[in-house]
């Protein structure tokens, strides 16, 4: 990890982190937009979950909110770096510092805790008073796209961003595991907001697929509001009976035609 030795190094590091965070968002969003809306448009046209047109200028509004989100993520990341440098976190750089079996377990544990935190935070953000102040910005995107992935009010961005950094103070995590978790977070958010179902037919019934959130699952949250609060996984929605009763029917409708191979 970069050693910060003065103001110049601090601000250079912050700039590099912002470029990495915002650039990762742009890269994933552009890649999914090009792949499913341009390159393979005909093959995936029937898989658009919501057919309602997006609002004029919606892409640019989402990108604007995403810039603020990336700045907040950068500020929190800088705090973690300074804490790591001072020896306050449990991030480690030597892969042999812990048994190798701990590496995947630590990632699974963090994803489970993050999912749990987000599910209950999300339900709280749908309380009327909180929703108007914090969460309405994200729900301005009724028909979502990959650009919606980071489109949050700054308060929501902060609430979302604090959990993984907080866990680095209590759970030993290899520095590459932290990066991998953040990569999963960005990839999952882009897929879930794509408004194009990319998973294969009957994947919602598969022993793995039934636990993973995709575009159909999350799009129903943006249109129905009171269902499908999960982030990566469906288990809290299943356990708390908050999964939309329309999910499996809609998933079946959107995946009933198999995607033809690209010549």
Secondary structure, DSSP 8 states (H G I E B T S, - for coil): -----SHHHHHHHHHHHHHHHHHHHHHHHHHHHHIIIIITHHHHGGGBS--S---TTHHHHHHHHHHHHHHHHHHHHHHHHHHHHTT-S-EES-GGGS-HHHHHHHHHHHHHHHHHHHHHHHHHHTSHHHIIIIIHHHHT-SS--GGGGG---HHHHHHHHHHHHHHTTTS-EEHHHHHHHHHHHHHHHHHHTSSB--S-TTGGGSTTGGGB--HHHHHHHHHHSSS---SSBSHHHHHTT-S-TTHHHHHHHHTSS------
